[in-house]
Amino acid sequence: ALDYTPGTAEVLPAVAQAVKGRLTILADGGVRSGADVLKLLALGADAVLVGRPVVWGVFGAGVEGVKILYTKLADELKVAMILTGCARPQDAGRTQISHR
């Protein structure tokens, strides 16, 4: 079952190393905050997809809920960038994160 498969952040560095420059890497899975977005970018994603939180926003407050969610994610991403010294999301790299 999928319960025993590695998470996105665990496999992303190897995927990025294997295909970077030849394919666009879209990461999804386990994204709950702007910090999660920055982590996946740092691990090699070209872009990060957000699924489940959008559904929560829709069910919680419709279109306004999705707007609130994206504002929250953007604000959290900005804070994560400040804390890691990244001027742009693309500046994030392995040195900005601790991954075991």
A tleap script that builds the chain and sets N, CA, C and O, in Angstrom:
source leaprc.protein.ff14SB
mol = sequence {
  NALA LEU ASP TYR THR PRO GLY THR ALA GLU
  VAL LEU PRO ALA VAL ALA GLN ALA VAL LYS
  GLY ARG LEU THR ILE LEU ALA ASP GLY GLY
  VAL ARG SER GLY ALA ASP VAL LEU LYS LEU
  LEU ALA LEU GLY ALA ASP ALA VAL LEU VAL
  GLY ARG PRO VAL VAL TRP GLY VAL PHE GLY
  ALA GLY VAL GLU GLY VAL LYS ILE LEU TYR
  THR LYS LEU ALA ASP GLU LEU LYS VAL ALA
  MET ILE LEU THR GLY CYS ALA ARG PRO GLN
  ASP ALA GLY ARG THR GLN ILE SER HIE CARG
}
set mol.1.N position { 0.840 -1.185 0.000 }
set mol.1.CA position { 0.000 0.000 0.000 }
set mol.1.C position { 0.880 1.241 0.000 }
set mol.1.O position { 2.076 1.166 0.283 }
set mol.2.N position { 0.291 2.363 -0.314 }
set mol.2.CA position { 1.032 3.613 -0.374 }
set mol.2.C position { 1.488 4.111 0.990 }
set mol.2.O position { 2.309 5.025 1.069 }
set mol.3.N position { 0.973 3.529 2.058 }
set mol.3.CA position { 1.396 3.934 3.400 }
set mol.3.C position { 2.886 3.725 3.619 }
set mol.3.O position { 3.476 4.386 4.474 }
set mol.4.N position { 3.492 2.850 2.890 }
set mol.4.CA position { 4.889 2.493 3.123 }
set mol.4.C position { 5.829 2.984 2.031 }
set mol.4.O position { 6.952 2.496 1.907 }
set mol.5.N position { 5.374 3.944 1.246 }
set mol.5.CA position { 6.232 4.503 0.203 }
set mol.5.C position { 6.931 5.752 0.736 }
set mol.5.O position { 6.409 6.411 1.635 }
set mol.6.N position { 8.096 6.084 0.199 }
set mol.6.CA position { 8.793 7.288 0.664 }
set mol.6.C position { 8.029 8.550 0.266 }
set mol.6.O position { 7.312 8.565 -0.735 }
set mol.7.N position { 8.192 9.599 1.055 }
set mol.7.CA position { 7.529 10.865 0.777 }
set mol.7.C position { 8.208 11.642 -0.337 }
set mol.7.O position { 9.325 11.326 -0.747 }
set mol.8.N position { 7.523 12.649 -0.811 }
set mol.8.CA position { 8.026 13.489 -1.896 }
set mol.8.C position { 9.415 14.043 -1.590 }
set mol.8.O position { 10.318 13.959 -2.421 }
set mol.9.N position { 9.582 14.606 -0.402 }
set mol.9.CA position { 10.866 15.222 -0.038 }
set mol.9.C position { 11.996 14.203 0.021 }
set mol.9.O position { 13.161 14.555 -0.169 }
set mol.10.N position { 11.665 12.959 0.280 }
set mol.10.CA position { 12.696 11.921 0.356 }
set mol.10.C position { 13.236 11.536 -1.020 }
set mol.10.O position { 14.428 11.266 -1.165 }
set mol.11.N position { 12.374 11.512 -2.018 }
set mol.11.CA position { 12.795 11.057 -3.347 }
set mol.11.C position { 13.124 12.197 -4.310 }
set mol.11.O position { 13.778 11.979 -5.331 }
set mol.12.N position { 12.678 13.398 -3.992 }
set mol.12.CA position { 12.853 14.523 -4.911 }
set mol.12.C position { 14.307 14.809 -5.281 }
set mol.12.O position { 14.579 15.035 -6.460 }
set mol.13.N position { 15.256 14.813 -4.345 }
set mol.13.CA position { 16.641 15.091 -4.748 }
set mol.13.C position { 17.172 14.121 -5.806 }
set mol.13.O position { 17.860 14.542 -6.736 }
set mol.14.N position { 16.867 12.850 -5.677 }
set mol.14.CA position { 17.337 11.864 -6.659 }
set mol.14.C position { 16.656 12.068 -8.008 }
set mol.14.O position { 17.295 11.953 -9.054 }
set mol.15.N position { 15.369 12.369 -7.982 }
set mol.15.CA position { 14.640 12.630 -9.228 }
set mol.15.C position { 15.223 13.868 -9.905 }
set mol.15.O position { 15.479 13.862 -11.110 }
set mol.16.N position { 15.431 14.923 -9.130 }
set mol.16.CA position { 15.976 16.162 -9.692 }
set mol.16.C position { 17.350 15.928 -10.307 }
set mol.16.O position { 17.643 16.433 -11.390 }
set mol.17.N position { 18.176 15.178 -9.631 }
set mol.17.CA position { 19.516 14.900 -10.152 }
set mol.17.C position { 19.438 14.115 -11.464 }
set mol.17.O position { 20.240 14.336 -12.371 }
set mol.18.N position { 18.487 13.213 -11.560 }
set mol.18.CA position { 18.374 12.366 -12.749 }
set mol.18.C position { 17.821 13.104 -13.967 }
set mol.18.O position { 18.208 12.795 -15.094 }
set mol.19.N position { 16.919 14.078 -13.763 }
set mol.19.CA position { 16.232 14.675 -14.917 }
set mol.19.C position { 16.362 16.187 -15.035 }
set mol.19.O position { 15.865 16.762 -16.003 }
set mol.20.N position { 17.007 16.844 -14.092 }
set mol.20.CA position { 17.085 18.310 -14.091 }
set mol.20.C position { 17.624 18.825 -15.421 }
set mol.20.O position { 18.633 18.341 -15.934 }
set mol.21.N position { 16.929 19.815 -15.962 }
set mol.21.CA position { 17.344 20.405 -17.229 }
set mol.21.C position { 16.708 19.743 -18.434 }
set mol.21.O position { 16.652 20.334 -19.513 }
set mol.22.N position { 16.232 18.527 -18.258 }
set mol.22.CA position { 15.588 17.825 -19.375 }
set mol.22.C position { 14.077 17.800 -19.227 }
set mol.22.O position { 13.354 17.729 -20.221 }
set mol.23.N position { 13.596 17.859 -17.987 }
set mol.23.CA position { 12.164 17.847 -17.703 }
set mol.23.C position { 11.855 18.894 -16.646 }
set mol.23.O position { 12.698 19.206 -15.806 }
set mol.24.N position { 10.652 19.432 -16.692 }
set mol.24.CA position { 10.191 20.319 -15.631 }
set mol.24.C position { 9.719 19.451 -14.475 }
set mol.24.O position { 8.918 18.535 -14.664 }
set mol.25.N position { 10.214 19.741 -13.283 }
set mol.25.CA position { 9.877 18.932 -12.112 }
set mol.25.C position { 8.795 19.643 -11.311 }
set mol.25.O position { 9.026 20.711 -10.744 }
set mol.26.N position { 7.606 19.035 -11.271 }
set mol.26.CA position { 6.484 19.536 -10.482 }
set mol.26.C position { 6.349 18.650 -9.256 }
set mol.26.O position { 6.138 17.444 -9.381 }
set mol.27.N position { 6.468 19.235 -8.080 }
set mol.27.CA position { 6.393 18.458 -6.841 }
set mol.27.C position { 5.028 18.649 -6.198 }
set mol.27.O position { 4.464 19.743 -6.218 }
set mol.28.N position { 4.508 17.574 -5.631 }
set mol.28.CA position { 3.227 17.611 -4.936 }
set mol.28.C position { 3.270 16.565 -3.838 }
set mol.28.O position { 3.971 15.559 -3.952 }
set mol.29.N position { 2.538 16.801 -2.802 }
set mol.29.CA position { 2.448 15.826 -1.719 }
set mol.29.C position { 2.989 16.370 -0.418 }
set mol.29.O position { 4.176 16.680 -0.313 }
set mol.30.N position { 2.132 16.486 0.563 }
set mol.30.CA position { 2.544 16.920 1.884 }
set mol.30.C position { 2.746 18.414 2.027 }
set mol.30.O position { 3.314 18.866 3.022 }
set mol.31.N position { 2.296 19.188 1.058 }
set mol.31.CA position { 2.477 20.639 1.122 }
set mol.31.C position { 1.359 21.239 1.969 }
set mol.31.O position { 0.186 21.201 1.598 }
set mol.32.N position { 1.752 21.795 3.115 }
set mol.32.CA position { 0.771 22.377 4.028 }
set mol.32.C position { 1.102 23.818 4.392 }
set mol.32.O position { 0.299 24.501 5.026 }
set mol.33.N position { 2.295 24.285 3.988 }
set mol.33.CA position { 2.714 25.636 4.363 }
set mol.33.C position { 3.652 26.211 3.305 }
set mol.33.O position { 4.143 25.501 2.427 }
set mol.34.N position { 3.883 27.510 3.416 }
set mol.34.CA position { 4.847 28.149 2.532 }
set mol.34.C position { 6.252 27.620 2.744 }
set mol.34.O position { 7.048 27.566 1.806 }
set mol.35.N position { 6.563 27.225 3.981 }
set mol.35.CA position { 7.875 26.623 4.252 }
set mol.35.C position { 8.019 25.302 3.507 }
set mol.35.O position { 9.103 24.979 3.021 }
set mol.36.N position { 6.929 24.533 3.412 }
set mol.36.CA position { 6.965 23.283 2.645 }
set mol.36.C position { 7.254 23.568 1.173 }
set mol.36.O position { 7.995 22.829 0.526 }
set mol.37.N position { 6.667 24.638 0.650 }
set mol.37.CA position { 6.915 25.029 -0.744 }
set mol.37.C position { 8.403 25.307 -0.944 }
set mol.37.O position { 9.007 24.810 -1.895 }
set mol.38.N position { 8.991 26.100 -0.051 }
set mol.38.CA position { 10.410 26.434 -0.182 }
set mol.38.C position { 11.286 25.189 -0.062 }
set mol.38.O position { 12.278 25.058 -0.780 }
set mol.39.N position { 10.929 24.284 0.830 }
set mol.39.CA position { 11.705 23.043 0.988 }
set mol.39.C position { 11.734 22.243 -0.308 }
set mol.39.O position { 12.791 21.770 -0.726 }
set mol.40.N position { 10.572 22.091 -0.948 }
set mol.40.CA position { 10.533 21.304 -2.181 }
set mol.40.C position { 11.290 22.000 -3.309 }
set mol.40.O position { 11.925 21.336 -4.128 }
set mol.41.N position { 11.228 23.321 -3.358 }
set mol.41.CA position { 12.031 24.048 -4.347 }
set mol.41.C position { 13.514 23.840 -4.071 }
set mol.41.O position { 14.301 23.650 -4.999 }
set mol.42.N position { 13.896 23.875 -2.801 }
set mol.42.CA position { 15.298 23.676 -2.427 }
set mol.42.C position { 15.783 22.276 -2.764 }
set mol.42.O position { 16.966 22.074 -3.042 }
set mol.43.N position { 14.879 21.313 -2.742 }
set mol.43.CA position { 15.247 19.925 -3.027 }
set mol.43.C position { 15.247 19.603 -4.519 }
set mol.43.O position { 15.565 18.480 -4.909 }
set mol.44.N position { 14.889 20.592 -5.364 }
set mol.44.CA position { 15.004 20.373 -6.800 }
set mol.44.C position { 13.764 20.568 -7.638 }
set mol.44.O position { 13.828 20.432 -8.860 }
set mol.45.N position { 12.633 20.882 -7.025 }
set mol.45.CA position { 11.416 21.099 -7.813 }
set mol.45.C position { 11.505 22.424 -8.564 }
set mol.45.O position { 12.077 23.393 -8.065 }
set mol.46.N position { 10.942 22.455 -9.756 }
set mol.46.CA position { 10.834 23.701 -10.514 }
set mol.46.C position { 9.587 24.471 -10.100 }
set mol.46.O position { 9.553 25.700 -10.169 }
set mol.47.N position { 8.566 23.742 -9.671 }
set mol.47.CA position { 7.314 24.332 -9.194 }
set mol.47.C position { 6.686 23.362 -8.200 }
set mol.47.O position { 6.979 22.167 -8.206 }
set mol.48.N position { 5.823 23.896 -7.354 }
set mol.48.CA position { 5.182 23.083 -6.322 }
set mol.48.C position { 3.670 23.191 -6.479 }
set mol.48.O position { 3.124 24.288 -6.597 }
set mol.49.N position { 3.009 22.054 -6.479 }
set mol.49.CA position { 1.557 21.993 -6.598 }
set mol.49.C position { 0.942 21.854 -5.209 }
set mol.49.O position { 1.520 21.228 -4.320 }
set mol.50.N position { -0.228 22.441 -5.038 }
set mol.50.CA position { -0.921 22.384 -3.751 }
set mol.50.C position { -2.321 21.843 -4.015 }
set mol.50.O position { -3.113 22.482 -4.707 }
set mol.51.N position { -2.629 20.672 -3.468 }
set mol.51.CA position { -3.922 20.053 -3.723 }
set mol.51.C position { -4.872 20.080 -2.547 }
set mol.51.O position { -5.854 20.822 -2.558 }
set mol.52.N position { -4.596 19.292 -1.550 }
set mol.52.CA position { -5.521 19.123 -0.428 }
set mol.52.C position { -5.869 20.432 0.281 }
set mol.52.O position { -7.042 20.651 0.584 }
set mol.53.N position { -4.903 21.312 0.559 }
set mol.53.CA position { -5.283 22.569 1.208 }
set mol.53.C position { -6.280 23.397 0.391 }
set mol.53.O position { -7.108 24.105 0.964 }
set mol.54.N position { -6.209 23.314 -0.929 }
set mol.54.CA position { -7.173 24.027 -1.769 }
set mol.54.C position { -8.570 23.469 -1.537 }
set mol.54.O position { -9.538 24.224 -1.447 }
set mol.55.N position { -8.674 22.162 -1.441 }
set mol.55.CA position { -9.971 21.531 -1.168 }
set mol.55.C position { -10.497 22.005 0.182 }
set mol.55.O position { -11.680 22.318 0.317 }
set mol.56.N position { -9.611 22.057 1.188 }
set mol.56.CA position { -10.032 22.560 2.506 }
set mol.56.C position { -10.568 23.987 2.382 }
set mol.56.O position { -11.595 24.325 2.971 }
set mol.57.N position { -9.870 24.814 1.617 }
set mol.57.CA position { -10.306 26.197 1.430 }
set mol.57.C position { -11.659 26.284 0.762 }
set mol.57.O position { -12.507 27.073 1.179 }
set mol.58.N position { -11.876 25.480 -0.276 }
set mol.58.CA position { -13.157 25.475 -0.990 }
set mol.58.C position { -14.284 25.051 -0.062 }
set mol.58.O position { -15.322 25.710 0.005 }
set mol.59.N position { -14.080 23.953 0.652 }
set mol.59.CA position { -15.132 23.468 1.537 }
set mol.59.C position { -15.351 24.396 2.725 }
set mol.59.O position { -16.463 24.490 3.245 }
set mol.60.N position { -14.301 25.078 3.153 }
set mol.60.CA position { -14.426 25.968 4.300 }
set mol.60.C position { -15.093 27.290 3.978 }
set mol.60.O position { -15.869 27.811 4.780 }
set mol.61.N position { -14.793 27.837 2.801 }
set mol.61.CA position { -15.310 29.175 2.502 }
set mol.61.C position { -15.395 29.467 1.007 }
set mol.61.O position { -15.407 30.631 0.607 }
set mol.62.N position { -15.455 28.436 0.183 }
set mol.62.CA position { -15.592 28.646 -1.254 }
set mol.62.C position { -14.389 29.345 -1.861 }
set mol.62.O position { -13.253 29.127 -1.441 }
set mol.63.N position { -14.645 30.182 -2.847 }
set mol.63.CA position { -13.572 30.891 -3.541 }
set mol.63.C position { -12.778 31.753 -2.561 }
set mol.63.O position { -11.553 31.835 -2.656 }
set mol.64.N position { -13.469 32.392 -1.624 }
set mol.64.CA position { -12.785 33.228 -0.629 }
set mol.64.C position { -11.826 32.392 0.214 }
set mol.64.O position { -10.755 32.865 0.594 }
set mol.65.N position { -12.209 31.153 0.505 }
set mol.65.CA position { -11.331 30.264 1.264 }
set mol.65.C position { -10.046 29.957 0.515 }
set mol.65.O position { -8.977 29.876 1.121 }
set mol.66.N position { -10.141 29.786 -0.797 }
set mol.66.CA position { -8.946 29.523 -1.611 }
set mol.66.C position { -8.058 30.767 -1.649 }
set mol.66.O position { -6.834 30.661 -1.569 }
set mol.67.N position { -8.674 31.943 -1.770 }
set mol.67.CA position { -7.896 33.186 -1.742 }
set mol.67.C position { -7.147 33.326 -0.416 }
set mol.67.O position { -5.972 33.691 -0.393 }
set mol.68.N position { -7.838 33.033 0.681 }
set mol.68.CA position { -7.211 33.100 2.008 }
set mol.68.C position { -6.045 32.120 2.085 }
set mol.68.O position { -4.977 32.456 2.595 }
set mol.69.N position { -6.254 30.910 1.577 }
set mol.69.CA position { -5.199 29.893 1.597 }
set mol.69.C position { -3.962 30.369 0.842 }
set mol.69.O position { -2.848 30.279 1.358 }
set mol.70.N position { -4.149 30.874 -0.374 }
set mol.70.CA position { -2.993 31.287 -1.168 }
set mol.70.C position { -2.292 32.505 -0.567 }
set mol.70.O position { -1.071 32.630 -0.665 }
set mol.71.N position { -3.054 33.392 0.046 }
set mol.71.CA position { -2.434 34.522 0.747 }
set mol.71.C position { -1.588 34.016 1.904 }
set mol.71.O position { -0.470 34.485 2.114 }
set mol.72.N position { -2.121 33.056 2.656 }
set mol.72.CA position { -1.393 32.465 3.790 }
set mol.72.C position { -0.119 31.766 3.305 }
set mol.72.O position { 0.948 31.956 3.889 }
set mol.73.N position { -0.221 30.962 2.248 }
set mol.73.CA position { 0.954 30.273 1.710 }
set mol.73.C position { 2.010 31.272 1.235 }
set mol.73.O position { 3.201 31.085 1.487 }
set mol.74.N position { 1.576 32.330 0.548 }
set mol.74.CA position { 2.521 33.338 0.056 }
set mol.74.C position { 3.215 34.043 1.217 }
set mol.74.O position { 4.422 34.281 1.169 }
set mol.75.N position { 2.458 34.376 2.256 }
set mol.75.CA position { 3.053 35.031 3.429 }
set mol.75.C position { 4.056 34.109 4.119 }
set mol.75.O position { 5.139 34.545 4.509 }
set mol.76.N position { 3.695 32.843 4.266 }
set mol.76.CA position { 4.604 31.874 4.895 }
set mol.76.C position { 5.855 31.659 4.047 }
set mol.76.O position { 6.953 31.511 4.584 }
set mol.77.N position { 5.692 31.642 2.734 }
set mol.77.CA position { 6.840 31.500 1.838 }
set mol.77.C position { 7.790 32.690 2.000 }
set mol.77.O position { 9.007 32.516 2.049 }
set mol.78.N position { 7.232 33.889 2.081 }
set mol.78.CA position { 8.064 35.085 2.275 }
set mol.78.C position { 8.852 34.994 3.578 }
set mol.78.O position { 10.043 35.302 3.605 }
set mol.79.N position { 8.195 34.574 4.657 }
set mol.79.CA position { 8.877 34.439 5.947 }
set mol.79.C position { 9.992 33.398 5.842 }
set mol.79.O position { 11.103 33.627 6.320 }
set mol.80.N position { 9.697 32.260 5.221 }
set mol.80.CA position { 10.707 31.204 5.063 }
set mol.80.C position { 11.895 31.711 4.244 }
set mol.80.O position { 13.042 31.376 4.537 }
set mol.81.N position { 11.618 32.514 3.223 }
set mol.81.CA position { 12.696 33.072 2.404 }
set mol.81.C position { 13.554 34.036 3.221 }
set mol.81.O position { 14.780 34.022 3.111 }
set mol.82.N position { 12.922 34.864 4.029 }
set mol.82.CA position { 13.672 35.797 4.878 }
set mol.82.C position { 14.554 35.027 5.850 }
set mol.82.O position { 15.727 35.354 6.028 }
set mol.83.N position { 13.984 34.004 6.476 }
set mol.83.CA position { 14.728 33.234 7.474 }
set mol.83.C position { 15.898 32.453 6.877 }
set mol.83.O position { 16.857 32.133 7.579 }
set mol.84.N position { 15.818 32.149 5.590 }
set mol.84.CA position { 16.887 31.379 4.946 }
set mol.84.C position { 17.790 32.242 4.069 }
set mol.84.O position { 18.731 31.736 3.457 }
set mol.85.N position { 17.509 33.534 4.006 }
set mol.85.CA position { 18.350 34.432 3.225 }
set mol.85.C position { 18.145 34.338 1.729 }
set mol.85.O position { 19.050 34.665 0.961 }
set mol.86.N position { 16.984 33.903 1.302 }
set mol.86.CA position { 16.688 33.778 -0.126 }
set mol.86.C position { 15.956 35.025 -0.619 }
set mol.86.O position { 14.905 35.377 -0.084 }
set mol.87.N position { 16.499 35.687 -1.624 }
set mol.87.CA position { 15.832 36.848 -2.210 }
set mol.87.C position { 14.679 36.418 -3.113 }
set mol.87.O position { 13.682 37.128 -3.246 }
set mol.88.N position { 14.828 35.252 -3.727 }
set mol.88.CA position { 13.807 34.703 -4.630 }
set mol.88.C position { 13.614 33.232 -4.285 }
set mol.88.O position { 14.540 32.599 -3.778 }
set mol.89.N position { 12.432 32.670 -4.547 }
set mol.89.CA position { 12.238 31.236 -4.269 }
set mol.89.C position { 13.277 30.360 -4.967 }
set mol.89.O position { 13.685 29.332 -4.427 }
set mol.90.N position { 13.707 30.763 -6.165 }
set mol.90.CA position { 14.688 29.983 -6.925 }
set mol.90.C position { 16.057 29.950 -6.250 }
set mol.90.O position { 16.896 29.116 -6.592 }
set mol.91.N position { 16.286 30.839 -5.304 }
set mol.91.CA position { 17.574 30.876 -4.601 }
set mol.91.C position { 17.708 29.763 -3.566 }
set mol.91.O position { 18.807 29.504 -3.077 }
set mol.92.N position { 16.620 29.113 -3.234 }
set mol.92.CA position { 16.659 28.060 -2.213 }
set mol.92.C position { 17.453 26.864 -2.724 }
set mol.92.O position { 17.300 26.437 -3.868 }
set mol.93.N position { 18.286 26.345 -1.870 }
set mol.93.CA position { 19.081 25.162 -2.199 }
set mol.93.C position { 19.242 24.291 -0.974 }
set mol.93.O position { 18.711 24.594 0.094 }
set mol.94.N position { 19.974 23.214 -1.135 }
set mol.94.CA position { 20.151 22.252 -0.043 }
set mol.94.C position { 20.756 22.878 1.209 }
set mol.94.O position { 20.524 22.385 2.313 }
set mol.95.N position { 21.525 23.950 1.061 }
set mol.95.CA position { 22.151 24.559 2.240 }
set mol.95.C position { 21.138 25.280 3.124 }
set mol.95.O position { 21.422 25.546 4.292 }
set mol.96.N position { 19.965 25.600 2.587 }
set mol.96.CA position { 18.944 26.293 3.369 }
set mol.96.C position { 18.049 25.356 4.176 }
set mol.96.O position { 17.256 25.811 5.000 }
set mol.97.N position { 18.172 24.066 3.945 }
set mol.97.CA position { 17.280 23.145 4.648 }
set mol.97.C position { 18.068 22.058 5.354 }
set mol.97.O position { 19.203 21.745 4.996 }
set mol.98.N position { 17.442 21.503 6.351 }
set mol.98.CA position { 18.007 20.351 7.047 }
set mol.98.C position { 17.155 19.156 6.669 }
set mol.98.O position { 15.970 19.106 6.997 }
set mol.99.N position { 17.746 18.202 5.988 }
set mol.99.CA position { 16.991 17.033 5.519 }
set mol.99.C position { 17.743 15.781 5.917 }
set mol.99.O position { 18.911 15.608 5.569 }
set mol.100.N position { 17.077 14.922 6.637 }
set mol.100.CA position { 17.715 13.683 7.091 }
set mol.100.C position { 17.255 12.520 6.273 }
set mol.100.O position { 17.686 11.391 6.508 }
savepdb mol mol.pdb
quit
